[in-house]
Amino acid sequence: MRNLLNELTTEQLNERTKQIDKLQTEDIVKLINQEDRLIAEALSSLTPKIAAAADMIIRSFQNGGRLFYIGAGTSGRLGILDASECPPTFGTNPAMVQGIIAGGFRAVKDAVEGAEDNPELGAADMNEHGVGPKDTVVGIAASGRTPYVLGAMKQAKALGASVIGLCNNHNTPMAAIADLTIEAVVGPEVILGSTRMKAGTAQKLVLNMLSTTAMIRIGKVYGNLMVDLQPTNEKLVYRAKRIIRMATQASEEVVDEMYRQADGHVKTAIVMILAGVDKEEAVKLLEQSGGFVREAIDPAGQRD
């Protein structure tokens, strides 16, 4: 294990930051920022693979399947973060996108000793969540070799799920298991051993792309407006009405009234205004279009 870790890109010494402990505060911040700039550039060559992974997730959603993120430590927490943002952002059922972390929910806050070293625990978590052929599982590990994650990926594959690997090193054990592996290699960390930094940021960017792209492709967005949000607090109610106004150019009075008639459902209010129909007809049009606002307004129109 020691020799294997020594070979990982994420475990190499960053020559550019060797003297970081001698710097003043602003210079430290500048150096971290310079390293962070390398992340998006490193990911640019991976967009075809990220798109292919997103298409796997889209197929799962279209077939009534789910998306699971599996990770340990930082990687697990990032998966949970992305999953937990989907219901308020895109109006999804909480079961549709789920994040699972080695050691269970307690591990979100506190390290659970030995949990990430147990492949059987990863397999058991897949069984417990009833993973099957309609689902997509994304294993996340900076090293690409975390036993818990590999165990989950192997079991998910055995259960017929589509399996994606997301790591920050080349040629890892993930590649032998996953249907597709995204190797987001961003170079040595600013601080050796702190993969919550560049590696974690790269993972977060990829997860953003995967979930957001999938949600766009299943009709959760109109133009570039978030039209399936759940207005569960005052801020979100204001945002929902603002989105309706931006989508329709209707007056504030019309937006308020249509929002009320649509029982706070943004898509319905937009279709009511743009198609000039009542709530019942708007709901029917959205059902017929599969939830796509653009097609509900213009049934003859086609998406790219």
MARMARMI-189142 format. One record per residue: x, y, z of N, C-alpha, C, CB in turn. Coordinates in steps of 0.02 Angstrom, whole numbers. Atoms other than C-alpha are relative to their C-alpha. Glycine has a CB too. Layout:
REM MARMARMI-189142
n.xx,n.yy,n.zz,ca.xx,ca.yy,ca.zz,c.xx,c.yy,c.zz,cb.xx,cb.yy,cb.zz
X,Y,Z,X,Y,Z,X,Y,Z,X,Y,Z;
...
REM end
This chain:
REM MARMARMI-189142
n.xx,n.yy,n.zz,ca.xx,ca.yy,ca.zz,c.xx,c.yy,c.zz,cb.xx,cb.yy,cb.zz
42,-60,0,0,0,0,43,63,0,-47,1,61;
-44,-58,-4,143,119,43,28,17,-69,56,-13,50;
-28,-13,66,223,99,-128,-52,25,-49,32,-63,-27;
54,-21,44,56,118,-215,-17,74,11,-62,-43,10;
16,-69,-16,19,281,-125,55,47,-26,-8,9,75;
-56,-41,23,192,347,-169,-4,17,-74,65,-34,15;
4,-9,72,150,329,-353,-58,45,-22,-6,-66,-34;
60,-39,18,-14,427,-348,17,74,-12,-53,-6,54;
-10,-71,13,-17,601,-425,-22,42,59,-39,21,-62;
26,-38,-57,-120,662,-277,46,-4,61,-69,-25,18;
-45,7,-57,20,606,-160,70,27,-14,5,-72,19;
-66,-28,17,163,696,-248,9,68,32,8,5,-77;
-17,-65,-28,252,848,-179,-7,54,-54,71,0,30;
10,-55,46,201,1010,-264,60,47,6,-67,38,14;
-60,-41,-2,363,1099,-308,-15,75,3,43,-15,-62;
17,-71,1,272,1265,-331,-20,27,69,-56,11,-49;
25,-23,-65,211,1270,-151,45,-23,59,-71,-25,12;
-44,27,-52,361,1199,-55,16,51,55,65,-24,-31;
-18,-52,-48,393,1366,31,-62,37,25,50,50,-33;
62,-36,-16,211,1409,66,-4,20,73,-60,-42,-18;
2,-16,-71,238,1408,254,41,61,18,24,-59,41;
-40,-60,-12,358,1555,237,-35,63,-24,67,-7,-34;
33,-57,32,234,1667,147,-47,37,46,-38,-24,-61;
51,-39,-34,123,1805,210,-69,-21,-24,11,76,-11;
68,23,13,-66,1780,210,-22,11,-72,-47,35,46;
24,-15,68,-104,1866,44,37,-41,-52,8,74,-15;
-38,40,48,36,1774,-45,-21,-73,2,75,6,16;
26,69,-4,-29,1607,20,-65,-6,-40,-13,-20,75;
64,1,35,-202,1649,-45,10,3,-76,-45,58,23;
-14,-6,71,-131,1701,-214,26,-66,-28,51,56,-13;
-28,62,24,-34,1539,-228,-53,-55,-5,57,-23,47;
55,48,3,-187,1433,-187,-44,15,-61,-42,2,64;
40,-20,57,-284,1532,-317,33,-20,-66,-14,75,1;
-37,19,61,-150,1501,-448,-7,-75,-13,73,19,6;
7,72,8,-161,1314,-416,-71,-18,-20,19,-36,65;
70,14,16,-351,1317,-423,-16,14,-73,-46,40,45;
12,-18,70,-344,1397,-596,16,-59,-46,41,61,-19;
-20,56,42,-266,1237,-662,-56,-53,-6,63,-32,28;
50,54,-3,-420,1133,-620,-46,0,-61,-41,8,63;
47,-3,57,-543,1193,-753,36,-18,-65,-31,70,-6;
-38,16,61,-407,1181,-885,11,-75,-5,68,37,1;
-11,73,1,-369,1001,-835,-64,-37,-19,25,-24,68;
63,34,14,-554,957,-848,-24,10,-72,-53,25,47;
25,-16,67,-577,1033,-1021,8,-58,-49,36,61,-27;
-10,56,46,-506,880,-1108,-44,-60,17,73,-22,1;
42,56,-22,-625,767,-1011,-73,9,-16,8,-8,75;
71,-12,11,-787,844,-1071,-35,-56,-40,-9,65,-37;
34,56,34,-824,700,-1194,-18,-56,48,43,-27,-57;
15,53,-49,-812,574,-1052,-52,21,50,63,-22,36;
50,-25,-47,-911,682,-934,-69,0,-33,17,71,24;
64,1,37,-1046,700,-1068,-26,-72,-7,10,31,-70;
21,70,5,-1048,510,-1094,-27,-25,67,58,-44,-23;
24,19,-66,-1067,487,-907,-68,30,14,50,21,55;
65,-33,-9,-1209,614,-903,-54,-36,-39,5,73,-22;
49,37,41,-1297,517,-1043,-21,-65,35,29,-15,-69;
17,60,-38,-1288,360,-936,-50,16,55,63,-33,30;
45,-22,-54,-1371,454,-793,-69,18,-29,30,60,38;
63,-20,32,-1502,527,-910,-42,-62,-18,13,41,-64;
37,62,17,-1548,352,-972,-30,-31,62,47,-50,-35;
28,26,-62,-1570,296,-793,-63,38,20,52,3,57;
59,-40,-19,-1687,440,-755,-59,-12,-47,19,75,0;
54,11,49,-1786,413,-915,-34,-67,9,28,6,-71;
27,67,-11,-1810,231,-867,-26,-11,71,52,-52,-15;
25,5,-69,-1866,270,-690,53,-21,50,-56,-49,2;
-55,19,-45,-1695,234,-614,25,58,41,56,-30,-39;
-28,-49,-46,-1591,327,-487,74,10,-11,-13,-22,73;
-71,-14,1,-1419,404,-469,26,-5,72,14,70,-30;
-33,6,-65,-1307,354,-324,71,25,-5,-2,-72,25;
-70,-18,-9,-1146,439,-272,27,-39,59,8,77,10;
-30,40,-53,-1031,328,-169,70,25,13,1,-76,-19;
-67,-23,-16,-878,391,-77,16,-6,74,9,72,-22;
-22,-2,-70,-778,401,83,32,67,14,50,-59,15;
-31,-63,-18,-720,556,176,-25,57,-44,74,-6,-6;
18,-58,41,-717,713,68,-41,-20,-61,63,37,-23;
36,22,61,-774,618,-87,-72,-18,16,35,-60,-32;
67,17,-21,-924,549,6,-42,61,17,1,-47,59;
36,-61,-19,-970,719,76,-20,40,-62,43,43,46;
16,-37,61,-962,798,-97,-58,-32,-37,61,4,-46;
56,35,31,-1079,665,-165,-65,15,36,12,-74,-1;
60,-16,-39,-1202,696,-24,-22,71,-12,13,-11,75;
16,-70,13,-1192,883,-54,-36,8,-67,64,43,-1;
32,-7,66,-1234,867,-239,-69,-31,0,44,-33,-54;
65,34,-2,-1374,743,-205,-51,41,39,8,-69,32;
48,-37,-43,-1451,850,-67,-24,64,-32,32,15,67;
21,-61,33,-1457,1002,-180,-51,-11,-56,61,35,-28;
45,13,57,-1560,916,-315,-74,12,15,8,-71,-23;
71,-12,-13,-1732,918,-230,-19,74,1,-20,-31,65;
21,-71,1,-1737,1106,-192,15,35,-66,34,37,55;
-19,-34,62,-1650,1153,-355,-42,-22,-59,73,-14,-15;
33,28,60,-1738,1038,-478,-67,-34,15,45,-49,-33;
65,28,-16,-1894,981,-385,-3,-75,-3,-51,28,-44;
-2,73,5,-1838,799,-383,-21,-33,65,69,-23,-20;
11,41,-59,-1893,663,-265,67,-15,33,-38,-66,-18;
-65,12,-33,-1755,641,-133,30,-68,-17,-8,5,74;
-26,67,17,-1740,458,-186,33,-2,-68,-56,-51,3;
-25,1,69,-1694,506,-364,76,6,-4,-33,55,-40;
-73,-8,-3,-1516,562,-323,20,-7,73,23,70,-29;
-18,14,-69,-1435,492,-167,76,-2,8,-31,-65,24;
-70,4,-17,-1265,512,-86,10,-48,58,28,69,16;
-14,49,-52,-1194,370,17,74,5,19,-17,-73,-23;
-68,-8,-24,-1039,387,125,20,-58,45,8,66,38;
-26,53,-43,-931,255,208,-7,20,73,74,-16,-17;
10,-15,-71,-979,247,391,-67,30,16,52,45,23;
67,-26,-12,-1154,314,367,-1,75,13,-30,-36,57;
11,-72,-5,-1225,486,401,46,33,51,-71,15,17;
-45,-28,-51,-1115,511,555,66,22,-31,13,-50,55;
-65,-15,32,-964,513,438,-1,66,-38,18,-56,-48;
3,-65,32,-1027,674,358,37,51,44,-73,23,-12;
-31,-47,-47,-965,765,514,64,-28,32,-49,19,54;
-56,30,-36,-847,643,601,29,-58,-39,-22,-23,70;
-33,57,31,-719,521,533,-21,-65,35,76,8,1;
18,66,-27,-775,340,556,57,-47,-15,-68,-26,-30;
-62,38,7,-620,237,586,-11,-67,-36,30,-13,68;
0,64,35,-592,95,463,-55,-9,-51,-4,-54,48;
57,10,45,-753,122,364,21,-3,-73,-52,55,10;
-18,-3,71,-667,165,201,43,-59,-22,37,64,-14;
-42,57,17,-557,10,210,-39,-65,-8,53,-10,54;
42,60,0,-704,-111,205,-41,-6,-64,-47,2,61;
37,8,62,-759,-166,31,-68,-33,10,40,-40,-50;
63,33,-14,-894,-277,105,-54,49,22,10,-54,54;
47,-52,-21,-974,-124,184,-28,37,-60,34,49,49;
24,-32,60,-983,-42,14,-50,-43,-38,58,17,-46;
46,46,34,-1064,-196,-62,-67,-4,38,31,-70,-5;
61,4,-41,-1188,-205,83,-43,61,-10,18,-9,74;
39,-62,10,-1239,-24,56,-37,-2,-67,47,61,3;
35,7,65,-1280,-63,-126,-61,-46,7,49,-27,-53;
56,46,-11,-1388,-209,-72,-55,34,40,25,-63,37;
50,-32,-44,-1473,-107,63,-43,51,-38,35,35,58;
37,-50,38,-1524,28,-61,-34,-29,-62,47,56,-21;
36,32,55,-1590,-99,-186,23,21,-68,-72,14,7;
-27,-21,65,-1475,-46,-327,-14,-54,-52,76,14,6;
17,48,52,-1526,-126,-491,16,26,-70,-73,-17,3;
-19,-15,69,-1514,-120,-681,-21,69,-25,-31,-51,-45;
22,-66,23,-1607,45,-700,44,56,28,-72,12,19;
-37,-51,-37,-1486,137,-585,69,13,-28,5,-19,72;
-69,-16,14,-1321,225,-611,36,16,65,6,61,-50;
-40,-10,-61,-1187,222,-476,65,34,-19,13,-68,37;
-63,-36,10,-1043,347,-471,44,-10,61,-13,75,-14;
-48,8,-53,-897,291,-365,50,57,-1,37,-67,-5;
-43,-59,-3,-793,440,-306,57,-13,49,-40,63,21;
-59,8,-43,-616,425,-237,59,33,-32,14,-75,14;
-57,-35,28,-468,539,-261,54,-50,-22,29,49,51;
-52,50,16,-349,390,-258,-20,-48,-54,19,-38,62;
25,50,47,-460,281,-366,6,-70,25,36,7,-65;
-11,68,-26,-427,135,-250,-29,-10,71,74,-15,1;
30,8,-67,-530,161,-90,-41,-64,3,-44,61,16;
33,66,-2,-587,-15,-40,-76,4,6,27,-40,57;
73,-7,-7,-762,40,16,-32,17,-67,-17,54,53;
29,-22,63,-794,126,-150,5,-55,-53,36,64,-25;
-9,54,49,-723,-16,-254,-49,-58,14,72,-27,1;
47,53,-18,-829,-142,-158,-71,18,-21,2,-12,75;
67,-23,21,-985,-38,-192,-7,-3,-75,-13,71,25;
2,0,73,-942,-20,-376,-6,-71,-27,62,34,-29;
3,70,23,-912,-207,-398,-70,-29,12,53,-42,37;
66,27,-15,-1076,-250,-314,-53,32,-44,-18,10,74;
48,-34,44,-1172,-119,-413,3,-30,-70,15,75,-2;
-8,30,66,-1100,-193,-572,-32,-70,-2,76,-5,-18;
29,67,-4,-1151,-368,-517,-77,3,1,25,-36,62;
72,-8,-4,-1327,-303,-484,-30,29,-64,-18,45,58;
23,-22,65,-1337,-238,-663,-2,75,-10,-66,-26,-11;
1,-73,7,-1317,-51,-630,54,24,-47,8,33,68;
-54,-34,37,-1219,66,-742,48,30,51,-29,55,-49;
-49,-21,-50,-1058,109,-652,51,48,-30,36,-62,30;
-48,-53,20,-953,267,-669,51,9,55,-37,67,-15;
-52,-15,-49,-787,300,-583,22,72,-8,59,-48,-8;
-26,-67,0,-728,474,-535,59,3,48,-54,52,20;
-60,-1,-41,-549,490,-473,47,55,-23,36,-69,-2;
-48,-53,16,-397,604,-478,69,-27,-15,4,49,58;
-62,32,21,-264,483,-537,-11,-42,-62,29,-44,57;
5,41,59,-226,385,-694,8,-74,18,54,21,-51;
-10,72,-3,-239,196,-714,-12,-29,70,70,-16,-22;
17,24,-67,-326,157,-550,-43,-63,-5,-36,54,40;
44,60,0,-421,-1,-499,-72,15,-21,0,-31,68;
68,-19,21,-582,95,-534,-12,-18,-73,-11,74,10;
8,9,73,-551,80,-721,-17,-72,-19,63,21,-35;
14,71,15,-560,-110,-713,-71,-19,18,50,-44,37;
68,15,-23,-733,-102,-634,-53,40,-37,-6,13,75;
50,-46,26,-822,49,-705,-13,-10,-75,21,71,13;
16,-3,72,-911,57,-873,35,60,-32,-76,5,-11;
-33,-61,23,-832,230,-888,34,32,60,-51,49,-34;
-37,-32,-55,-698,315,-783,22,70,-20,61,-43,19;
-21,-69,9,-670,502,-769,61,12,44,-58,51,17;
-62,-10,-38,-489,531,-718,16,75,0,59,-41,-32;
-8,-73,-5,-489,713,-661,67,14,35,-59,32,39;
-68,-7,-28,-300,726,-636,20,74,-2,51,-44,-39;
-13,-72,-4,-260,902,-576,68,15,32,-55,34,41;
-67,-11,-26,-83,878,-512,4,-2,75,26,66,-25;
-10,3,-73,-9,878,-337,-38,55,36,74,6,16;
37,-49,-41,-104,967,-200,44,56,25,-33,-36,59;
-37,-55,-30,-55,1134,-127,35,-23,64,-48,60,15;
-26,29,-62,-31,1044,38,-3,-76,-7,-41,24,63;
-2,72,11,24,863,24,-47,-36,48,72,-26,9;
46,39,-41,-112,746,85,-69,31,7,29,-10,67;
64,-34,-8,-255,872,75,-40,-4,-65,10,73,22;
37,8,63,-358,801,-68,-69,33,2,-8,-73,-16;
61,-40,-1,-504,907,-9,8,63,-41,-19,18,73;
-12,-63,36,-422,1048,-107,-8,-9,-75,71,25,15;
7,3,72,-384,1030,-293,-39,-62,-23,68,0,-33;
36,61,19,-445,850,-306,-74,6,17,30,-62,35;
70,-9,-21,-603,890,-208,-36,51,-43,-3,21,72;
31,-51,43,-636,1046,-311,-15,-29,-69,46,61,-7;
12,32,65,-617,946,-472,-60,-47,3,63,-39,-23;
58,45,-8,-739,816,-407,-65,40,3,7,-42,64;
60,-42,-6,-864,952,-361,-20,27,-68,11,57,50;
15,-26,67,-851,1028,-535,-30,-54,-44,63,29,-32;
26,55,41,-879,859,-618,-71,-19,22,46,-61,3;
67,17,-25,-1028,818,-506,-50,53,-20,1,-8,77;
45,-53,24,-1103,988,-547,-19,-11,-72,34,69,8;
13,11,71,-1086,950,-732,-46,-60,-11,65,-9,-38;
40,61,10,-1159,775,-717,-73,11,19,29,-57,42;
69,-7,-23,-1313,817,-615,-37,55,-37,-2,13,75;
33,-56,33,-1350,985,-697,-16,-18,-73,44,62,2;
12,21,70,-1331,916,-874,-58,-49,-4,63,-31,-30;
55,49,0,-1444,770,-832,-67,33,13,13,-54,53;
63,-33,-16,-1575,883,-757,-25,43,-58,8,43,62;
20,-39,60,-1573,998,-910,-31,-46,-52,61,37,-30;
21,46,53,-1594,849,-1025,-65,-37,16,54,-50,-13;
64,31,-16,-1746,783,-931,-54,53,13,7,-46,61;
52,-50,0,-1837,949,-936,-6,43,62,-63,-32,-11;
3,-39,-61,-1795,1033,-772,19,73,-9,45,-31,51;
-23,-68,14,-1735,1193,-857,-35,26,-62,77,2,-9;
28,-33,59,-1817,1315,-978,45,58,-17,-74,24,13;
-54,-48,15,-1689,1420,-1070,57,-17,47,-24,75,9;
-47,15,-53,-1564,1438,-931,-29,16,69,65,39,-10;
36,-15,-62,-1695,1462,-797,-18,-65,37,-63,40,-15;
13,57,-44,-1718,1342,-651,-75,-2,14,42,4,66;
73,-5,-3,-1904,1308,-674,-34,-56,40,-28,-1,-69;
30,53,-40,-1929,1156,-563,20,5,73,19,-68,-27;
-19,-8,-69,-1869,1230,-399,-60,-7,46,34,67,11;
53,5,-50,-1969,1202,-240,3,62,44,8,-65,43;
0,-63,-40,-2015,1371,-162,-20,-13,72,-47,52,-32;
15,21,-68,-2003,1313,18,14,53,53,39,-61,17;
-9,-55,-47,-1954,1479,97,-10,66,-36,71,-4,33;
16,-66,29,-1976,1665,69,47,18,-57,5,54,54;
-48,-15,53,-1816,1682,-33,-17,-38,-63,71,-17,23;
15,40,59,-1866,1540,-148,-66,19,-32,0,-74,19;
63,-25,29,-2042,1607,-170,15,61,-44,-51,18,56;
-20,-58,40,-1966,1771,-228,36,-21,-63,45,48,42;
-37,24,59,-1847,1678,-343,-47,-33,-50,55,-50,21;
47,33,46,-1989,1572,-414,-39,50,-41,-48,-45,40;
38,-51,35,-2091,1725,-457,44,39,-49,-34,49,50;
-46,-35,44,-1940,1812,-530,15,-41,-63,66,16,37;
-12,44,57,-1905,1661,-641,-61,1,-47,14,-72,24;
61,-3,42,-2086,1662,-702,-1,66,-39,-64,-6,44;
0,-66,33,-2071,1848,-741,53,3,-55,13,56,51;
-54,-1,50,-1905,1824,-833,-18,-44,-60,66,-24,31;
18,46,54,-1976,1678,-934,-56,26,-43,-20,-67,29;
61,-20,35,-2136,1766,-984,-4,74,-16,-59,-18,40;
3,-73,7,-2102,1954,-972,-68,27,23,13,20,-72;
65,-22,-25,-2271,1965,-884,9,50,56,-43,-60,23;
-2,-49,-54,-2313,2102,-760,2,-35,68,-60,47,-4;
-3,29,-68,-2288,2075,-575,-68,-22,23,29,52,49;
67,18,-21,-2475,2072,-549,-22,-66,-32,-50,56,-19;
17,62,35,-2500,1936,-681,38,-59,30,13,6,-75;
-42,54,-28,-2356,1834,-611,-27,-22,68,73,23,7;
27,17,-66,-2426,1843,-435,-63,-41,-5,-13,64,40;
64,35,8,-2597,1787,-493,10,-70,-29,-47,40,-44;
-11,67,30,-2535,1645,-603,37,-46,48,39,7,-66;
-35,39,-51,-2417,1588,-465,-50,-28,50,55,43,36;
51,23,-47,-2565,1580,-348,-44,-54,-30,-43,60,23;
44,49,32,-2675,1488,-472,37,-66,-12,-26,28,-66;
-39,61,13,-2534,1365,-509,24,-34,64,60,17,-44;
-19,28,-66,-2515,1329,-322,76,-1,8,-27,-71,7;
-71,-6,-9,-2335,1387,-330,43,-43,-45,17,-17,69;
-39,42,46,-2284,1271,-472,24,43,-58,-42,-61,-26;
-28,-48,47,-2167,1373,-580,-14,-19,-73,75,6,11;
12,21,69,-2180,1270,-740,-72,12,-21,18,-74,-8;
71,-8,16,-2368,1272,-734,-17,73,-12,-44,-29,55;
14,-72,7,-2374,1461,-710,28,26,-66,29,39,59;
-30,-23,62,-2256,1489,-856,-41,-22,-60,72,-27,-6;
39,25,56,-2358,1379,-973,-68,35,-3,-9,-76,5;
63,-36,-2,-2519,1462,-916,6,68,-35,-24,9,72;
-9,-67,28,-2450,1632,-964,18,-3,-74,54,38,38;
-25,0,69,-2358,1589,-1125,-47,-35,-49,67,-33,-2;
47,35,44,-2488,1468,-1193,-71,28,5,-1,-74,16;
66,-31,-8,-2636,1571,-1132,-53,-50,20,-20,34,-63;
48,52,-21,-2720,1424,-1045,-9,2,75,25,-70,-22;
10,4,-72,-2790,1385,-873,45,-54,30,-74,-14,16;
-45,46,-36,-2705,1277,-742,-8,-71,-26,-14,3,74;
12,69,19,-2787,1114,-794,31,-15,-69,-74,-15,-1;
-28,10,66,-2736,1135,-976,76,3,2,-28,53,-49;
-73,-5,-6,-2560,1188,-927,30,-64,27,20,59,45;
-23,63,-28,-2540,1033,-821,-2,-55,-53,-43,-20,61;
7,51,53,-2603,926,-965,55,8,-53,-69,6,-34;
-52,-13,50,-2482,1008,-1088,68,-22,25,1,73,-19;
-63,21,-29,-2337,978,-970,6,-76,3,9,31,70;
0,74,-2,-2385,796,-949,13,-28,-69,-67,-27,27;
-8,24,69,-2395,773,-1137,71,12,-26,-51,34,-46;
-67,-17,23,-2224,854,-1161,55,-33,41,10,75,2;
-49,32,-43,-2140,749,-1028,33,49,48,53,-33,-41;
-26,-49,-47,-2114,903,-920,42,54,-31,40,-34,51;
-40,-51,34,-2025,1008,-1052,-44,61,-14,29,-27,-66;
40,-61,8,-2091,1186,-1044,-2,22,-73,29,56,42;
-3,-25,69,-2034,1230,-1220,-48,-39,-45,72,-6,-27;
45,41,41,-2130,1084,-1297,-72,6,22,22,-73,3;
68,-10,-24,-2281,1115,-1187,-30,63,-32,-2,6,77;
23,-62,31,-2292,1292,-1258,-9,-8,-75,50,56,14;
3,11,73,-2258,1235,-1436,8,-74,-14,56,41,-37;
-5,74,9,-2300,1049,-1456,32,-21,-65,-69,-30,4;
-30,18,64,-2239,1054,-1635,75,10,0,-31,40,-56;
-71,-14,-4,-2068,1115,-1580,39,-63,19,15,55,49;
-42,57,-15,-1922,995,-1561,63,23,35,17,-40,-64;
-64,-13,-32,-1772,990,-1447,57,-27,-41,2,-30,71;
-59,26,36,-1597,967,-1515,20,-68,28,60,50,7;
REM end
